[in-house]
Amino acid sequence: MDDKLKTNTPSEISGEDVRGLFFMDYTYFEGEERLPRWIRSPYKDCIYISQRMSNLDFSRVENFRIQSLEDLIVMVDEKGRREIECLYKNIDFEPKFQKIEYLFGSGYKVSREMLNYHTGRIPLNFY
């Protein structure tokens, strides 16, 4: 890979930090009325995902996705393009978000504090 590419996240988080962790999301239709709920589960490992999948009623599920957090921490521009895509299209790359933020909102940004909290390494302090 070209050393000039800025496809890594800000220095606080690397692919190594999130290796083996995934983001699972899907639409689940609840009850008799089949009311849709968008279920999002970040920072999950293979064990959690396999357990969740074995208990999920897939007749009530649409748009089921599992994405690697390694892929989702890559920096993208305001249109969701990675640097390599901008390079191929001869467009200036201005990193703005992690891909996870672009797809799911800023509340899902992967930070050291949130990674440690979700993986049980340290408690999250809100004060």
C-alpha positions in Angstrom: 0.0 0.0 0.0 1.2 3.5 -0.8 2.8 5.2 2.3 1.1 8.4 1.4 -2.4 7.0 1.9 -4.2 8.2 5.0 -6.5 5.2 5.2 -5.8 4.7 8.9 -7.8 6.3 11.7 -6.5 9.0 14.0 -3.5 7.6 15.8 -5.4 6.7 18.9 -7.0 3.6 17.3 -5.4 1.2 14.8 -6.6 -1.9 13.0 -4.7 -4.0 15.5 -6.8 -2.5 18.3 -10.1 -3.6 16.8 -9.0 -6.9 15.1 -11.6 -9.6 15.7 -14.3 -7.1 16.5 -17.4 -6.5 14.3 -20.4 -4.3 13.9 -23.7 -6.1 13.3 -26.8 -4.4 12.2 -30.2 -5.4 10.8 -33.9 -4.4 10.7 -36.0 -6.5 13.0 -39.8 -6.5 12.6 -41.5 -6.8 16.1 -44.8 -8.2 17.1 -48.0 -8.8 15.2 -47.8 -5.4 13.6 -44.2 -6.1 12.5 -43.0 -2.7 13.5 -39.4 -2.2 12.2 -36.5 -1.6 14.6 -33.0 -0.9 13.4 -30.7 -3.0 15.6 -27.1 -1.9 15.8 -24.5 -3.8 17.8 -20.9 -2.5 17.8 -17.8 -4.0 19.3 -18.9 -7.6 19.0 -16.7 -10.7 18.7 -17.4 -13.9 16.7 -18.8 -15.7 19.8 -21.4 -13.0 20.4 -22.4 -12.9 16.8 -22.8 -16.6 16.4 -24.9 -16.8 19.6 -27.1 -13.9 18.5 -27.5 -15.4 15.0 -28.5 -18.8 16.5 -31.3 -17.2 18.5 -32.5 -14.8 15.8 -35.8 -15.3 14.0 -34.6 -14.5 10.4 -38.2 -14.5 9.1 -38.4 -11.1 10.9 -35.0 -9.8 9.8 -34.0 -7.7 6.7 -30.8 -6.1 5.7 -28.6 -8.2 8.0 -24.9 -7.1 7.9 -21.8 -7.9 9.7 -18.9 -5.5 9.1 -15.3 -5.6 10.4 -14.4 -2.7 12.7 -11.1 -2.7 10.9 -12.9 -1.6 7.8 -15.1 0.8 9.7 -12.4 2.8 11.3 -10.9 3.9 8.0 -11.1 7.6 7.4 -13.4 8.8 4.7 -14.2 12.2 3.2 -17.6 14.0 3.5 -19.0 11.8 0.7 -17.9 8.6 2.3 -14.9 8.0 -0.1 -11.7 6.5 1.1 -8.4 8.1 0.1 -7.7 5.4 -2.5 -11.0 6.1 -4.2 -10.2 9.8 -4.4 -6.7 9.0 -5.7 -8.2 6.9 -8.5 -10.7 9.7 -9.4 -8.0 12.4 -9.1 -9.9 14.1 -6.3 -8.3 15.8 -3.3 -8.8 13.7 -0.2 -9.9 15.6 3.0 -10.5 13.0 5.8 -13.5 14.0 7.8 -15.0 10.9 9.5 -14.3 7.3 10.3 -16.4 5.2 7.9 -18.6 4.1 10.9 -19.5 7.7 11.6 -20.4 8.3 8.0 -22.7 5.3 7.9 -24.2 5.3 11.4 -23.6 8.8 12.9 -21.1 10.4 15.2 -22.3 8.4 18.2 -20.6 5.3 16.8 -17.1 6.9 16.4 -14.5 4.4 17.6 -12.4 6.0 20.3 -10.0 4.5 22.8 -12.4 5.2 25.7 -15.4 3.5 23.9 -13.3 0.6 22.8 -12.1 0.0 26.3 -15.7 0.3 27.7 -17.3 -2.0 25.2 -14.6 -4.7 25.5 -14.7 -4.5 29.3 -11.2 -3.2 29.8 -12.2 -0.1 31.8 -15.4 1.6 33.0 -16.7 4.6 31.0 -16.8 7.8 33.0 -19.4 10.3 32.0 -18.5 13.0 34.5 
